[in-house]
Amino acid sequence: MQEKSAHNIAIIYSSGRKNGNTTAQVNAYSKQQSGIVFCLDDYVISPYRYDKQYHNDDFYNLFEVLLRYEHWVIASPIYWYNTTPQMKAFMDRITDYMDDEALQPKLRALRQKQFSLLSNAASPSAPDAFIDMFKHTFNYLGMTFKAHSHVQAS
């Protein structure tokens, strides 16, 4: 059984600019909600591979830590209706837990968790295509959608 974190919220983000709008949005949310921040850009997360040959990769260790949190807040800028490449790699790598019978029970732990979404872009609202990618993926994994907050960035 996974040991739960003393903090309930994991804020997982990626951005093309380390000190840009997404970081500011994440820091404000973290301060308000007392979440623990995980910047995916600080980790080596290789693209998904069918052969599972990942060298010097941080995904499994990071994912094991994230499983301790009850609420995942995913934050990303919106680039052409999509997320950052590092966030996409993180999402794709969850497939590793689906493909491996030994890891599947850990993946099932997500069914008891919630997720929220933070986004920002030059537009006043997030496009449905962006929101739906996260909602459909995490709903498929059994997670419960809690909230979405979008900031129009300058």
ChimeraX attribute file (.defattr): number of C-alpha atoms within 10 A of each C-alpha:
attribute: neighborCount
match mode: 1-to-1
recipient: residues
	/A:1	7
	/A:2	11
	/A:3	9
	/A:4	13
	/A:5	15
	/A:6	8
	/A:7	14
	/A:8	15
	/A:9	22
	/A:10	24
	/A:11	26
	/A:12	22
	/A:13	25
	/A:14	24
	/A:15	23
	/A:16	15
	/A:17	11
	/A:18	13
	/A:19	9
	/A:20	12
	/A:21	21
	/A:22	25
	/A:23	20
	/A:24	12
	/A:25	20
	/A:26	25
	/A:27	17
	/A:28	12
	/A:29	16
	/A:30	17
	/A:31	10
	/A:32	9
	/A:33	13
	/A:34	15
	/A:35	21
	/A:36	19
	/A:37	17
	/A:38	17
	/A:39	17
	/A:40	20
	/A:41	17
	/A:42	11
	/A:43	13
	/A:44	17
	/A:45	22
	/A:46	19
	/A:47	17
	/A:48	18
	/A:49	12
	/A:50	9
	/A:51	6
	/A:52	12
	/A:53	9
	/A:54	14
	/A:55	9
	/A:56	8
	/A:57	14
	/A:58	15
	/A:59	20
	/A:60	14
	/A:61	9
	/A:62	16
	/A:63	16
	/A:64	13
	/A:65	15
	/A:66	19
	/A:67	20
	/A:68	21
	/A:69	23
	/A:70	21
	/A:71	24
	/A:72	24
	/A:73	24
	/A:74	20
	/A:75	27
	/A:76	27
	/A:77	29
	/A:78	20
	/A:79	15
	/A:80	11
	/A:81	14
	/A:82	16
	/A:83	21
	/A:84	20
	/A:85	15
	/A:86	23
	/A:87	22
	/A:88	16
	/A:89	17
	/A:90	22
	/A:91	16
	/A:92	15
	/A:93	20
	/A:94	17
	/A:95	15
	/A:96	18
	/A:97	17
	/A:98	16
	/A:99	12
	/A:100	10
	/A:101	10
	/A:102	10
	/A:103	12
	/A:104	14
	/A:105	13
	/A:106	16
	/A:107	19
	/A:108	15
	/A:109	17
	/A:110	22
	/A:111	15
	/A:112	12
	/A:113	20
	/A:114	20
	/A:115	23
	/A:116	20
	/A:117	21
	/A:118	23
	/A:119	25
	/A:120	22
	/A:121	21
	/A:122	13
	/A:123	13
	/A:124	11
	/A:125	13
	/A:126	21
	/A:127	14
	/A:128	10
	/A:129	12
	/A:130	18
	/A:131	18
	/A:132	12
	/A:133	15
	/A:134	18
	/A:135	19
	/A:136	13
	/A:137	14
	/A:138	20
	/A:139	16
	/A:140	11
	/A:141	18
	/A:142	17
	/A:143	23
	/A:144	18
	/A:145	18
	/A:146	13
	/A:147	11
	/A:148	15
	/A:149	13
	/A:150	18
	/A:151	18
	/A:152	13
	/A:153	15
	/A:154	8
